[in-house]
Amino acid sequence: MSRLENKVAFITGGSRGMGAAIALKLAENGADIAITYTSAAAKAHDTVTAIEKLGGRAIAFQADNLDAAAIEAAVNETHAKFGRLDILVNNAGVYSMDSVDALTLEEFDRVMSIHVRASFVAAKAAAALMKAGGRIINIGSNLAEIVPFTGLIAYSTSKAALVGLTKALARDLGPRDITANIVHPGSTDTDMNPANGDHADGQRARMAIPKFGEASDIAGLVTFLAGDEGRFITGASLTIDGGANA
């Protein structure tokens, strides 16, 4: 039996990058998958097709993280379609880079809503449906722990806030045997932060292992937390960044 057979996972922002890699890895380990996307319908379709080719079941929902009702509806529809919900991965995110002088309140609110408010909405909806053994995994950032350059007011603040949300969820849901953890990726080769990008060399210079991670690296850690091996880990922040924050 695969480690996640008969499990159902819901991943926000699962059409590409780390989200797609997480969806595929969980599916490879036996889980049925639901993903959300904002505008990349074709890529979401590709992810669903790839999972189906593995022999799994998958569905994609158009649900913007700024739309709380859409996120909640997608969680509930996943449960209705598959009959259960075991794993939530709050992955959808945006990158914002403005200094305190340039950052607008509207942009600050947007980033906080996408990263923190939406994660709360999804976690609240999912927790109402999960049984013992459920897993909530938030995707943070190593930039929540160390802010190495300017312009990260909104981004680092939102990812740091996710740490508090994760710890509070762990306390609230622990008596029900539901875990909550946060994974902090560092520089990972994705569309958002490519390994050949303009700022890539500076990022590599900070790392103990001076190369970008792959989305599959993040997916492997998430899969570990989602499986039986992660059953006694909760409220934890796990950094996977090639030693950038060492």
matplotlib code that plots the C-alpha trace (Angstrom):
import matplotlib.pyplot as plt

x = [0.0, 1.3, 1.9, -1.0, -3.4, -7.1, -6.1, -7.3, -5.2, -6.2, -3.4, -3.9, -1.9, -1.3, -1.1, 2.6, 5.9, 6.1, 2.3, 2.3, 5.3, 3.6, 0.4, 2.3, 4.4, 1.4, -0.4, 2.6, 2.2, -1.4, -3.4, -6.3, -5.8, -7.7, -5.8, -6.8, -5.5, -6.2, -5.7, -3.4, -6.2, -4.1, -1.3, -3.9, -5.3, -1.8, -1.4, -4.7, -3.8, -0.4, -2.0, -4.6, -1.8, -0.4, -3.7, -4.9, -8.0, -7.7, -9.7, -8.9, -10.9, -10.6, -10.4, -8.4, -6.9, -8.3, -11.8, -12.5, -15.9, -14.3, -11.6, -14.1, -16.4, -13.5, -12.6, -16.2, -16.6, -13.4, -14.9, -18.2, -16.5, -14.0, -15.8, -13.1, -10.3, -7.0, -4.3, -4.4, -1.4, -1.6, 0.8, -0.6, 1.5, 2.8, 6.1, 6.1, 9.2, 8.8, 10.6, 8.6, 8.6, 7.2, 4.8, 1.2, -1.4, -3.3, -0.3, 0.4, -3.2, -3.2, -0.1, -1.4, -4.8, -3.2, -0.8, -2.4, -6.1, -6.6, -4.6, -6.9, -10.0, -8.8, -7.6, -10.9, -12.9, -10.6, -10.4, -14.2, -14.1, -10.9, -10.8, -8.0, -4.8, -5.4, -2.5, -2.3, 0.9, 1.6, 4.2, 6.2, 9.6, 13.1, 12.6, 10.2, 13.2, 15.9, 15.4, 18.7, 17.9, 15.5, 12.1, 10.6, 8.2, 5.0, 6.5, 8.5, 5.7, 3.1, 5.3, 6.2, 2.5, 2.0, 4.3, 2.0, -1.1, 0.6, 1.5, -2.0, -3.6, -1.3, -2.6, -6.2, -6.3, -3.8, -6.5, -8.2, -4.9, -4.6, -1.1, -0.2, 3.3, 5.0, 7.7, 10.1, 11.6, 14.6, 15.7, 13.9, 14.0, 10.5, 8.8, 8.7, 12.4, 14.3, 17.9, 19.0, 17.3, 18.8, 19.2, 20.1, 23.9, 23.3, 21.0, 23.5, 26.2, 24.2, 23.8, 26.0, 25.1, 25.4, 22.7, 19.0, 16.7, 14.2, 10.4, 10.7, 12.8, 10.0, 7.5, 9.5, 9.4, 5.7, 5.0, 7.0, 4.9, 1.7, 2.5, 2.7, 6.3, 5.0, 2.3, 4.2, 5.5, 3.2, 3.7, 7.1, 8.9, 11.0, 13.5, 14.7, 17.0, 20.4, 21.7, 21.0, 19.8, 22.5]
y = [0.0, 3.5, 5.7, 8.0, 5.6, 6.4, 10.0, 13.2, 16.3, 19.9, 22.1, 25.8, 27.2, 23.7, 24.5, 25.1, 25.5, 24.1, 23.6, 21.3, 19.4, 18.9, 17.7, 15.2, 13.9, 13.3, 11.6, 9.4, 8.3, 7.4, 10.5, 11.8, 15.5, 18.8, 21.9, 25.6, 28.1, 31.7, 32.2, 29.4, 27.1, 25.3, 24.5, 23.3, 21.0, 19.7, 18.9, 17.1, 15.1, 14.1, 12.8, 10.9, 9.3, 8.1, 6.3, 8.9, 11.1, 14.8, 18.0, 21.7, 24.6, 28.2, 29.9, 33.1, 33.3, 36.8, 35.3, 33.6, 32.3, 30.6, 28.9, 27.7, 26.4, 24.5, 22.8, 21.7, 20.6, 18.5, 16.7, 16.2, 14.7, 12.4, 11.7, 12.9, 15.4, 14.5, 16.9, 20.7, 22.4, 26.2, 26.9, 29.7, 32.9, 36.0, 37.8, 41.5, 43.7, 47.3, 49.2, 50.8, 54.1, 52.8, 50.1, 51.0, 49.9, 48.2, 46.1, 45.2, 44.2, 42.1, 40.1, 39.5, 38.4, 36.0, 34.4, 34.7, 35.3, 32.7, 30.2, 30.7, 30.4, 27.1, 25.7, 26.6, 24.9, 21.9, 21.3, 21.1, 18.2, 16.4, 13.3, 12.2, 12.0, 15.1, 17.3, 21.0, 22.1, 25.8, 26.9, 29.8, 31.1, 31.3, 35.1, 34.8, 34.1, 36.3, 39.4, 39.7, 42.7, 45.6, 45.6, 42.6, 44.4, 42.8, 39.4, 38.7, 40.0, 37.8, 34.7, 35.3, 35.7, 32.2, 30.9, 32.2, 30.8, 27.4, 27.2, 28.3, 25.7, 23.0, 23.9, 24.1, 20.9, 18.7, 17.3, 16.0, 14.4, 16.9, 18.3, 21.7, 22.6, 25.1, 24.5, 27.4, 27.0, 29.0, 29.7, 27.2, 27.1, 28.1, 30.6, 33.0, 32.8, 31.1, 29.8, 31.9, 35.1, 38.5, 38.0, 34.4, 34.8, 36.9, 34.2, 31.5, 33.5, 33.3, 29.5, 26.8, 24.6, 27.2, 26.1, 26.5, 23.8, 22.0, 22.0, 18.3, 18.9, 20.9, 18.3, 15.5, 17.3, 18.0, 14.4, 13.3, 15.5, 14.3, 10.6, 8.5, 9.5, 13.0, 12.0, 13.4, 16.6, 19.6, 23.3, 23.0, 25.3, 23.3, 25.3, 23.8, 26.4, 24.9, 26.5, 30.1, 30.8, 28.8]
z = [0.0, -0.9, 2.1, 1.3, -0.3, 0.5, 1.5, -0.1, -0.4, -1.2, -2.4, -3.1, -6.0, -7.4, -11.1, -11.4, -9.5, -6.0, -5.8, -8.9, -7.6, -4.3, -6.0, -8.1, -5.2, -3.0, -5.9, -6.6, -2.9, -3.4, -2.5, -4.5, -5.3, -5.5, -6.5, -6.9, -9.5, -10.2, -13.9, -15.2, -16.3, -18.9, -16.4, -13.9, -16.5, -17.2, -13.5, -13.3, -16.5, -15.1, -11.9, -13.8, -15.9, -12.6, -11.9, -9.4, -9.2, -9.4, -9.8, -10.3, -9.0, -10.2, -6.8, -6.1, -2.6, -2.4, -2.6, 0.8, -0.4, -3.4, -1.3, 1.3, -1.5, -3.1, 0.2, 0.7, -2.9, -2.6, 0.4, -1.4, -4.5, -2.8, 0.5, 2.8, 3.3, 5.0, 3.9, 3.4, 1.8, 1.8, -1.0, -3.1, -2.9, -4.4, -4.2, -3.3, -3.1, -2.0, 0.7, 3.5, 1.8, -1.5, -0.1, -0.3, 2.2, -0.6, -1.6, 2.1, 2.5, -0.7, 0.3, 3.8, 2.5, 0.0, 2.4, 5.8, 5.6, 2.9, 4.8, 7.8, 5.6, 4.1, 7.4, 9.2, 6.4, 6.2, 9.9, 10.1, 7.7, 8.9, 11.1, 13.4, 11.4, 9.4, 8.3, 7.7, 6.0, 5.3, 2.9, 4.4, 3.4, 4.9, 4.5, 7.5, 9.7, 8.3, 6.1, 4.2, 2.0, 1.7, 0.2, 2.0, 4.4, 3.0, 2.1, 5.2, 7.5, 5.9, 6.0, 9.6, 10.5, 9.0, 11.7, 14.4, 12.6, 12.3, 16.0, 17.0, 14.7, 16.2, 19.7, 18.7, 16.6, 18.5, 20.8, 17.7, 16.4, 13.5, 13.0, 11.6, 10.4, 8.2, 5.6, 4.9, 1.4, 0.4, -3.2, -5.3, -9.1, -10.1, -12.4, -9.5, -8.7, -11.5, -10.9, -13.9, -12.7, -12.3, -8.5, -8.4, -7.9, -4.8, -3.4, -4.1, -2.3, 1.0, 0.9, 2.5, -0.5, -3.3, -5.7, -6.0, -4.7, -6.9, -6.4, -5.9, -2.8, -1.2, -2.3, -0.6, 2.8, 2.5, 1.6, 4.7, 6.9, 5.3, 5.9, 9.0, 9.6, 10.4, 12.9, 16.0, 14.4, 15.0, 15.5, 13.8, 11.3, 8.9, 6.9, 3.5, 2.0, 1.3, 4.5, 3.5, 7.0, 8.8]

ax = plt.figure().add_subplot(projection="3d")
ax.plot(x, y, z, "-o")
ax.set_aspect("equal")
plt.show()
